Amino acid sequence: MPRSKPFSIPDLRKDNPSFNPFDVLQRDVEEPESQPVRSPAPHKTPLHFVWYGTGKPNDANTKTPKALAANFASATVYFWCMPQMAPEFEKALGKRVKVHGLDEVLEAPAVRKELGAMMMDRLDQLLDFYLANKGYAPAKDILTFLTLALNGGYFFDANCVIEVPKQFEKALARPPAVPTFLKLGDMLSFNDRHPSFMKSDLALQMGMEEEDTDTVTPFNGTDMWAMYAPPRHRMMWTIARHYISRAEAFGFCGATARTGSMREESRDYFINGLGQQKRTLAGALGIQSIFAGMAEHKVRHAQYKPEDVNWEVASVKNGAIESTGVALSPASANADYWVKDLGLTKGHGDSWTK
């Protein structure tokens, strides 16, 4: 039988110049169906509200969280409260607000790791002390520090009002790179000596110098009704640890205070003092603890300047910004403070006995 002519690509190309020997790989092959393009889920910035105590839901503690959850799609609103109060707040706040028990923060492995067993024990004692003496506001402060250290995001008191929504949207879209706090006009000092070695209650409260070897750093005054932190930021863990150590130095937790000691006097002062005296002492705890975090961060990062990072606070009087005279909306008629960077105002509230 005569042999057939061998397969020759050049001969085929003579008849069809566009011949491609690999066409067979594509011939009669169906194109895959196009898949819908899925864009990544939009980033949502956490907004936290912390309510400590057994006070019932009311407009004072639910109105702002509900409003933010309804009006700002770029935010996820969390409301943290005592576990036994969670069902009532879930019902009052609705499905848009995520209600969680504060036990989730206290039992988180990261919190227990960062604080350690001994400091966790001190923290339990401290919260019991605050609960027994209606210290709900200072309890909220330490729990806020831990909530932000663990989860990151913004924190606001429940009586804050969003005055300029566009400015607030900007703050949600571009949150700060480092923990950020309020910046008041007054200047206070911070003594970096560990609280357990300080001998004067006034020096402990105000960060004053006790000895010539003390390192004292000036900072703008601050407050605890608004702040921001990236999740798991070292500065927030420092602040939380320093708060507990300072509270122990005041005799609020830890070993029983010796009779006549500064620890006993400070403890009795908080238990038996008037409301304003308690506020002063509790405020000093939070403020000096924030200063401890900022001071440590300055040592580690020379370029960090809290006076440039923190949000400036202006006073509000009779519904107008005192420094400029600009009138605010009726929603801010009872406001005391204005924060331009956030576009919000803060009213006067009392969470000590509720």
Sine and cosine of phi, psi and omega as CSV:
sin_phi,cos_phi,sin_psi,cos_psi,sin_omega,cos_omega
0.00,0.00,0.76,-0.65,-0.01,-1.00
-0.91,0.41,0.60,-0.80,0.01,-1.00
-0.95,0.30,0.65,-0.76,0.04,-1.00
-0.97,0.26,0.38,-0.92,-0.01,-1.00
-0.92,0.39,0.77,-0.64,-0.03,-1.00
-0.87,0.48,0.47,-0.88,0.03,-1.00
-0.88,0.47,0.78,-0.62,-0.08,-1.00
-0.70,-0.72,0.92,-0.40,0.05,-1.00
-0.89,0.45,-0.67,0.74,0.03,-1.00
-0.84,0.54,-0.65,0.76,0.00,-1.00
-0.89,0.45,-0.65,0.76,0.02,-1.00
-0.91,0.42,-0.59,0.81,-0.01,-1.00
-0.93,0.36,-0.44,0.90,0.06,-1.00
-0.89,0.46,-0.68,0.73,0.00,-1.00
-0.97,0.25,-0.50,0.87,-0.06,-1.00
-0.63,-0.78,1.00,-0.07,-0.06,-1.00
-0.85,0.53,-0.39,0.92,-0.02,-1.00
-1.00,-0.03,0.16,0.99,-0.04,-1.00
-0.86,0.50,0.71,-0.71,0.06,-1.00
-0.78,-0.63,0.90,-0.43,-0.06,-1.00
-0.89,0.45,-0.28,0.96,-0.02,-1.00
-1.00,-0.06,0.06,1.00,0.03,-1.00
-0.86,0.52,-0.49,0.87,-0.03,-1.00
-0.86,0.51,-0.44,0.90,0.00,-1.00
-0.96,0.29,-0.35,0.94,-0.05,-1.00
-0.95,-0.32,-0.31,0.95,-0.07,-1.00
-0.90,0.44,0.73,-0.69,0.07,-1.00
0.89,0.46,0.37,0.93,0.05,-1.00
-0.98,-0.17,0.81,-0.58,-0.02,-1.00
-0.97,0.24,0.63,-0.78,0.07,-1.00
-0.93,0.36,0.65,-0.76,0.03,-1.00
-0.91,0.41,0.56,-0.83,0.02,-1.00
-0.91,0.41,0.67,-0.74,0.01,-1.00
-0.93,0.36,0.68,-0.73,0.01,-1.00
-1.00,-0.09,0.57,-0.82,0.04,-1.00
-0.89,0.45,0.67,-0.74,0.02,-1.00
-0.98,0.22,0.86,-0.50,-0.03,-1.00
-0.98,-0.22,0.92,-0.39,0.04,-1.00
-0.98,0.20,0.52,-0.86,0.00,-1.00
-0.88,0.48,0.51,-0.86,0.02,-1.00
-0.86,0.51,0.67,-0.74,-0.01,-1.00
-0.89,0.46,0.61,-0.79,0.02,-1.00
-0.93,0.36,0.70,-0.71,0.05,-1.00
-0.88,-0.48,0.78,-0.62,-0.02,-1.00
-1.00,0.06,0.77,-0.64,0.01,-1.00
-0.95,0.31,0.68,-0.73,0.14,-0.99
-0.86,-0.51,0.83,-0.56,-0.09,-1.00
-0.93,-0.37,0.64,-0.77,0.18,-0.98
-0.82,-0.57,0.69,-0.72,-0.05,-1.00
-0.84,-0.54,0.80,-0.60,0.00,-1.00
-0.79,-0.61,0.92,-0.39,-0.03,-1.00
-0.93,-0.36,0.74,-0.68,-0.04,-1.00
0.82,-0.58,-0.05,-1.00,-0.06,-1.00
-0.94,-0.34,0.34,0.94,0.05,-1.00
-0.90,0.43,0.63,-0.77,-0.04,-1.00
-0.97,0.26,0.38,-0.93,0.10,-0.99
-0.87,0.49,0.67,-0.74,0.07,-1.00
-0.41,-0.91,0.06,-1.00,-0.04,-1.00
-0.85,0.53,-0.55,0.83,-0.06,-1.00
-0.90,0.44,-0.53,0.85,-0.04,-1.00
-0.93,-0.37,-0.03,1.00,0.00,-1.00
-0.85,-0.52,-0.37,0.93,-0.13,-0.99
-0.89,0.46,-0.76,0.65,-0.04,-1.00
-0.93,0.37,-0.72,0.70,0.06,-1.00
-0.83,0.55,-0.67,0.75,0.01,-1.00
-0.90,0.43,-0.66,0.75,-0.02,-1.00
-0.91,0.41,-0.67,0.74,0.01,-1.00
-0.92,0.40,-0.66,0.75,0.00,-1.00
-0.91,0.42,-0.56,0.83,-0.04,-1.00
-0.98,0.18,-0.50,0.87,-0.18,-0.98
-0.95,-0.31,-0.17,0.99,-0.04,-1.00
-0.79,-0.62,0.99,-0.11,-0.05,-1.00
-0.92,0.38,-0.33,0.94,-0.02,-1.00
-1.00,0.10,0.11,0.99,-0.01,-1.00
-0.83,-0.56,0.53,-0.85,0.20,-0.98
-0.93,-0.37,0.86,-0.50,-0.10,-1.00
-0.99,-0.11,0.80,-0.60,0.03,-1.00
-0.90,-0.44,0.65,-0.76,0.06,-1.00
-0.84,-0.54,0.87,-0.49,-0.06,-1.00
-0.95,-0.30,0.75,-0.66,-0.02,-1.00
-0.51,-0.86,0.06,-1.00,0.07,-1.00
-0.90,0.43,0.63,-0.78,-0.13,-0.99
-0.80,0.60,-0.63,0.78,-0.05,-1.00
-0.94,0.35,-0.29,0.96,0.01,-1.00
-1.00,-0.07,-0.17,0.99,-0.10,-0.99
-0.85,0.53,-0.71,0.71,-0.01,-1.00
-0.86,0.52,-0.64,0.76,0.01,-1.00
-0.92,0.40,-0.66,0.75,0.00,-1.00
-0.95,0.31,-0.55,0.83,0.08,-1.00
-0.86,0.50,-0.69,0.72,0.01,-1.00
-0.91,0.41,-0.65,0.76,-0.06,-1.00
-0.97,0.26,-0.55,0.83,-0.12,-0.99
-1.00,0.00,-0.39,0.92,0.00,-1.00
1.00,0.10,0.03,-1.00,-0.14,-0.99
-0.96,0.27,-0.36,0.93,-0.04,-1.00
-0.94,0.33,-0.43,0.90,-0.01,-1.00
-0.99,-0.16,0.76,-0.65,0.00,-1.00
-1.00,0.00,0.93,-0.37,-0.04,-1.00
-1.00,-0.09,0.76,-0.65,-0.01,-1.00
-0.72,-0.69,0.48,-0.88,0.10,-0.99
-0.99,0.14,0.60,-0.80,0.00,-1.00
-0.91,0.40,-0.28,0.96,0.07,-1.00
-0.89,0.45,-0.44,0.90,0.05,-1.00
-0.90,0.44,-0.58,0.81,0.05,-1.00
-0.95,0.32,-0.75,0.66,-0.08,-1.00
-0.91,0.41,-0.48,0.88,-0.03,-1.00
-0.99,-0.11,0.00,1.00,-0.01,-1.00
-0.90,0.43,0.72,-0.69,0.00,-1.00
-0.82,0.57,-0.60,0.80,-0.02,-1.00
-0.91,0.42,-0.63,0.78,0.02,-1.00
-0.91,0.41,-0.72,0.69,-0.01,-1.00
-0.90,0.44,-0.59,0.81,0.02,-1.00
-0.93,0.37,-0.71,0.70,-0.06,-1.00
-0.94,0.35,-0.58,0.81,-0.04,-1.00
-1.00,0.04,-0.57,0.82,-0.06,-1.00
0.99,0.11,0.32,-0.95,-0.11,-0.99
-0.89,0.46,-0.68,0.73,-0.05,-1.00
-0.91,0.41,-0.69,0.72,-0.01,-1.00
-0.95,0.32,-0.53,0.85,0.09,-1.00
-0.89,0.45,-0.62,0.78,0.05,-1.00
-0.90,0.43,-0.67,0.74,0.05,-1.00
-0.89,0.46,-0.63,0.77,0.00,-1.00
-0.90,0.44,-0.68,0.73,0.05,-1.00
-0.86,0.51,-0.69,0.72,0.03,-1.00
-0.89,0.46,-0.66,0.75,-0.03,-1.00
-0.90,0.44,-0.71,0.71,0.00,-1.00
-0.91,0.42,-0.61,0.79,0.08,-1.00
-0.89,0.45,-0.65,0.76,0.01,-1.00
-0.90,0.45,-0.71,0.70,0.01,-1.00
-0.90,0.44,-0.68,0.73,-0.03,-1.00
-0.90,0.44,-0.62,0.78,-0.02,-1.00
-0.95,0.33,-0.40,0.92,-0.09,-1.00
-0.88,-0.47,0.41,0.91,0.04,-1.00
0.81,0.59,0.61,0.80,0.07,-1.00
-1.00,-0.05,0.83,0.55,-0.10,-0.99
-0.93,0.36,-0.60,0.80,-0.01,-1.00
-0.92,0.40,-0.76,0.66,0.04,-1.00
-0.92,0.40,-0.52,0.86,0.10,-1.00
-0.89,0.46,-0.66,0.75,0.05,-1.00
-0.87,0.50,-0.60,0.80,-0.04,-1.00
-0.88,0.47,-0.79,0.61,-0.03,-1.00
-0.91,0.41,-0.59,0.80,0.02,-1.00
-0.94,0.35,-0.53,0.85,0.08,-1.00
-0.92,0.40,-0.71,0.70,0.04,-1.00
-0.83,0.56,-0.69,0.72,-0.02,-1.00
-0.94,0.33,-0.63,0.77,0.02,-1.00
-0.88,0.47,-0.69,0.72,0.01,-1.00
-0.95,0.31,-0.60,0.80,0.04,-1.00
-0.87,0.49,-0.62,0.78,-0.05,-1.00
-0.98,0.19,-0.75,0.67,-0.19,-0.98
-0.96,-0.27,-0.42,0.91,-0.11,-0.99
0.95,0.30,0.30,-0.95,0.03,-1.00
0.85,-0.53,-0.12,-0.99,0.04,-1.00
-1.00,-0.02,0.48,-0.88,0.19,-0.98
-0.80,-0.60,0.67,-0.75,0.10,-1.00
-0.68,-0.74,0.54,-0.84,0.20,-0.98
-0.91,0.41,0.43,-0.91,-0.09,-1.00
-0.95,0.32,-0.20,0.98,0.02,-1.00
-0.98,-0.22,0.40,0.92,0.16,-0.99
-0.99,0.10,0.52,-0.86,-0.02,-1.00
-0.79,-0.61,0.75,-0.66,0.06,-1.00
-0.98,0.19,0.94,-0.33,-0.06,-1.00
-1.00,0.01,-0.60,0.80,-0.02,-1.00
-0.82,-0.57,1.00,-0.04,-0.08,-1.00
-0.83,0.56,-0.63,0.78,-0.02,-1.00
-0.89,0.46,-0.64,0.77,0.02,-1.00
-0.93,0.38,-0.62,0.78,0.03,-1.00
-0.91,0.40,-0.62,0.79,0.07,-1.00
-0.87,0.50,-0.64,0.77,0.04,-1.00
-0.89,0.46,-0.66,0.75,0.01,-1.00
-0.90,0.43,-0.58,0.81,0.05,-1.00
-0.94,0.35,-0.64,0.77,-0.06,-1.00
-0.96,0.30,-0.53,0.85,-0.04,-1.00
-0.77,-0.64,0.96,0.29,0.00,-1.00
-0.93,0.37,0.36,-0.93,-0.03,-1.00
-0.89,0.45,0.33,-0.94,0.01,-1.00
-1.00,0.06,-0.30,0.95,-0.03,-1.00
-0.75,-0.67,0.30,-0.95,0.09,-1.00
-0.81,0.59,0.71,-0.71,-0.11,-0.99
-0.76,-0.65,0.67,-0.75,-0.11,-0.99
-0.75,-0.66,0.01,-1.00,0.03,-1.00
-0.98,0.20,0.56,-0.83,0.03,-1.00
-0.87,-0.49,0.93,-0.36,0.03,-1.00
-1.00,-0.04,0.17,-0.99,-0.09,-1.00
-0.98,0.20,-0.38,0.92,-0.04,-1.00
-0.99,0.15,0.32,-0.95,0.03,-1.00
-0.92,-0.39,0.76,-0.65,0.05,-1.00
-0.85,-0.52,0.18,-0.98,-0.03,-1.00
-0.88,-0.47,0.38,-0.92,0.05,-1.00
-0.76,-0.66,0.84,-0.54,0.07,-1.00
-1.00,-0.09,0.87,-0.50,-0.12,-0.99
-0.99,0.15,0.12,0.99,0.10,-0.99
-0.92,0.40,0.62,-0.79,-0.02,-1.00
-0.88,0.47,0.67,-0.74,-0.07,-1.00
-0.81,0.59,-0.55,0.84,-0.05,-1.00
-0.93,0.38,-0.25,0.97,0.00,-1.00
-0.97,-0.23,0.03,1.00,-0.01,-1.00
-1.00,0.06,0.59,-0.81,-0.12,-0.99
-0.96,-0.28,-0.36,0.93,-0.07,-1.00
-0.96,-0.29,0.77,-0.64,0.02,-1.00
-0.92,0.40,-0.53,0.85,0.03,-1.00
-0.93,0.37,-0.67,0.74,0.06,-1.00
-0.90,0.44,-0.60,0.80,0.01,-1.00
-0.92,0.39,-0.64,0.77,0.00,-1.00
-0.96,0.29,-0.67,0.75,-0.18,-0.98
-0.96,-0.27,0.04,1.00,0.01,-1.00
0.92,0.38,0.47,0.88,-0.07,-1.00
-0.98,0.20,0.37,-0.93,0.04,-1.00
-0.96,0.28,0.69,-0.72,0.07,-1.00
-0.95,-0.33,-0.58,0.81,-0.01,-1.00
-0.73,-0.68,0.33,-0.94,-0.04,-1.00
-0.88,0.47,-0.42,0.91,-0.03,-1.00
-0.99,0.10,-0.10,1.00,-0.02,-1.00
-0.93,0.37,0.60,-0.80,0.11,-0.99
-0.98,-0.18,0.89,-0.45,-0.04,-1.00
-0.90,-0.44,0.80,-0.60,-0.04,-1.00
-0.90,-0.43,0.76,-0.65,0.05,-1.00
-0.99,0.11,0.64,-0.77,0.08,-1.00
-0.67,-0.74,0.46,-0.89,0.20,-0.98
-0.88,0.47,0.59,-0.81,0.08,-1.00
-0.86,0.51,0.36,-0.93,0.00,-1.00
-0.60,-0.80,-0.02,-1.00,0.04,-1.00
-0.48,-0.88,0.10,-0.99,-0.15,-0.99
-0.92,-0.39,0.37,0.93,-0.06,-1.00
-0.99,-0.11,-0.06,1.00,0.12,-0.99
-0.41,-0.91,0.69,-0.73,0.04,-1.00
-0.25,-0.97,0.23,-0.97,0.03,-1.00
-0.63,-0.78,0.52,-0.86,0.11,-0.99
-0.47,-0.88,0.65,-0.76,0.22,-0.98
-0.92,0.39,0.45,-0.89,-0.03,-1.00
-0.89,0.45,0.63,-0.78,0.09,-1.00
0.86,0.51,0.53,0.85,-0.01,-1.00
-0.98,0.21,0.69,-0.73,-0.08,-1.00
-0.84,0.54,-0.60,0.80,-0.05,-1.00
-0.87,0.49,-0.61,0.79,-0.04,-1.00
-0.94,0.34,-0.58,0.81,0.08,-1.00
-0.91,0.41,-0.64,0.77,0.05,-1.00
-0.87,0.50,-0.71,0.70,0.00,-1.00
-0.87,0.49,-0.71,0.71,-0.02,-1.00
-0.90,0.44,-0.70,0.71,0.01,-1.00
-0.90,0.43,-0.65,0.76,-0.02,-1.00
-0.92,0.40,-0.60,0.80,0.02,-1.00
-0.87,0.49,-0.73,0.68,-0.03,-1.00
-0.91,0.42,-0.65,0.76,0.03,-1.00
-0.90,0.43,-0.64,0.77,0.01,-1.00
-0.93,0.36,-0.64,0.77,0.05,-1.00
-0.90,0.44,-0.59,0.81,0.06,-1.00
-0.92,0.40,-0.63,0.77,0.03,-1.00
-0.90,0.44,-0.46,0.89,0.06,-1.00
-0.99,0.14,-0.08,1.00,0.00,-1.00
1.00,0.09,0.23,0.97,-0.02,-1.00
-0.98,0.18,-0.29,0.96,0.02,-1.00
-0.40,-0.92,0.11,-0.99,-0.02,-1.00
1.00,0.02,-0.34,-0.94,-0.07,-1.00
-0.89,0.45,0.39,-0.92,0.03,-1.00
-0.88,0.47,0.73,-0.68,-0.04,-1.00
-0.95,0.32,0.64,-0.77,0.06,-1.00
-0.94,0.34,0.56,-0.83,0.01,-1.00
-0.86,0.51,0.77,-0.64,0.02,-1.00
0.99,0.14,-0.02,1.00,-0.02,-1.00
-0.99,0.17,0.26,-0.97,0.05,-1.00
-0.88,0.48,-0.58,0.81,0.00,-1.00
-0.90,0.44,-0.67,0.74,0.00,-1.00
-0.92,0.39,-0.68,0.73,-0.01,-1.00
-0.89,0.45,-0.68,0.73,-0.01,-1.00
-0.92,0.40,-0.65,0.76,0.01,-1.00
-0.89,0.46,-0.73,0.68,0.01,-1.00
-0.90,0.43,-0.58,0.81,0.01,-1.00
-0.87,0.49,-0.64,0.77,0.00,-1.00
-0.96,0.28,-0.66,0.75,-0.06,-1.00
-0.92,0.39,-0.70,0.71,-0.14,-0.99
-0.97,-0.23,-0.09,1.00,-0.08,-1.00
-0.96,0.27,0.22,-0.97,0.07,-1.00
-0.96,0.27,0.24,-0.97,-0.04,-1.00
-0.81,0.59,-0.71,0.71,-0.03,-1.00
-0.92,0.40,-0.58,0.82,0.05,-1.00
-0.90,0.43,-0.65,0.76,0.06,-1.00
-0.90,0.45,-0.68,0.73,0.00,-1.00
-0.87,0.50,-0.68,0.74,-0.01,-1.00
-0.89,0.46,-0.73,0.68,-0.02,-1.00
-0.91,0.40,-0.71,0.70,0.00,-1.00
-0.92,0.40,-0.63,0.78,0.04,-1.00
-0.88,0.47,-0.64,0.77,0.03,-1.00
-0.88,0.47,-0.62,0.79,0.04,-1.00
-0.85,0.53,-0.78,0.63,-0.03,-1.00
-0.92,0.39,-0.71,0.71,-0.06,-1.00
-0.90,0.44,-0.75,0.67,-0.02,-1.00
-0.91,0.41,-0.50,0.87,0.04,-1.00
-0.94,0.35,-0.66,0.76,0.09,-1.00
-0.88,0.47,-0.68,0.73,0.04,-1.00
-0.86,0.51,-0.61,0.79,0.02,-1.00
-0.88,0.48,-0.67,0.74,0.03,-1.00
-0.91,0.41,-0.67,0.74,0.00,-1.00
-0.92,0.39,-0.64,0.77,-0.01,-1.00
-0.89,0.45,-0.69,0.73,0.02,-1.00
-0.91,0.42,-0.64,0.77,-0.01,-1.00
-0.91,0.41,-0.57,0.82,0.05,-1.00
-0.90,0.44,-0.60,0.80,0.03,-1.00
-0.91,0.42,-0.64,0.77,-0.05,-1.00
-0.99,0.16,-0.47,0.88,-0.07,-1.00
-0.73,-0.68,0.99,-0.13,-0.11,-0.99
-0.87,0.49,-0.46,0.89,-0.04,-1.00
-0.98,0.19,-0.17,0.99,-0.03,-1.00
-0.96,0.29,0.83,-0.56,0.05,-1.00
-0.78,-0.63,0.98,-0.19,-0.06,-1.00
-0.85,0.52,-0.49,0.87,-0.01,-1.00
-0.92,0.40,-0.37,0.93,0.04,-1.00
-1.00,-0.04,-0.40,0.92,-0.10,-1.00
-1.00,-0.03,-0.68,0.73,-0.13,-0.99
-0.94,0.34,0.39,-0.92,-0.09,-1.00
-0.99,0.10,0.80,-0.60,0.01,-1.00
-0.96,0.28,0.67,-0.74,-0.03,-1.00
-0.93,-0.36,0.75,-0.67,0.08,-1.00
-0.92,-0.40,0.49,-0.87,0.01,-1.00
-0.99,0.17,0.51,-0.86,0.06,-1.00
-0.87,-0.49,0.72,-0.69,0.01,-1.00
-0.67,-0.74,0.78,-0.62,0.01,-1.00
0.80,0.60,0.65,0.76,0.09,-1.00
0.97,0.23,0.25,0.97,0.00,-1.00
-0.70,-0.72,0.52,-0.86,0.06,-1.00
-0.93,0.36,0.85,-0.53,-0.18,-0.98
-0.90,0.44,-0.61,0.80,-0.08,-1.00
-0.96,0.27,-0.46,0.89,-0.07,-1.00
-0.90,-0.44,-0.32,0.95,-0.05,-1.00
0.98,0.18,0.06,1.00,-0.02,-1.00
-0.93,0.37,0.79,-0.62,0.00,-1.00
-0.98,0.21,0.62,-0.79,0.02,-1.00
-0.98,-0.19,0.15,-0.99,-0.02,-1.00
-0.95,0.31,0.28,-0.96,0.04,-1.00
-0.84,0.54,-0.46,0.89,0.01,-1.00
-0.89,0.45,-0.42,0.91,0.00,-1.00
-0.96,-0.27,0.38,0.92,-0.05,-1.00
-0.87,0.49,-0.53,0.85,-0.03,-1.00
-0.97,-0.23,0.31,0.95,-0.05,-1.00
-0.96,0.29,0.48,-0.88,0.09,-1.00
-0.94,-0.33,-0.43,0.90,-0.11,-0.99
-0.66,-0.75,0.43,-0.90,0.01,-1.00
-0.74,-0.67,0.73,-0.68,0.05,-1.00
-0.86,-0.51,0.97,-0.25,-0.09,-1.00
-0.89,0.46,-0.67,0.74,-0.07,-1.00
-0.88,0.47,-0.43,0.90,-0.01,-1.00
-0.97,-0.26,-0.25,0.97,-0.03,-1.00
0.93,0.37,0.56,0.83,-0.05,-1.00
-0.73,-0.68,0.32,-0.95,0.08,-1.00
-0.87,-0.50,0.31,-0.95,0.01,-1.00
-0.77,-0.63,0.79,-0.61,0.04,-1.00
-1.00,-0.06,-0.02,-1.00,0.02,-1.00
-1.00,-0.03,0.76,-0.65,0.01,-1.00
-0.68,-0.74,0.32,-0.95,0.01,-1.00
-0.72,-0.70,0.98,-0.21,-0.02,-1.00
-0.96,-0.28,0.28,0.96,-0.09,-1.00
-0.98,0.21,-0.53,0.85,-0.14,-0.99
-0.85,-0.53,0.38,0.92,-0.07,-1.00
-0.86,-0.51,0.00,0.00,0.00,0.00
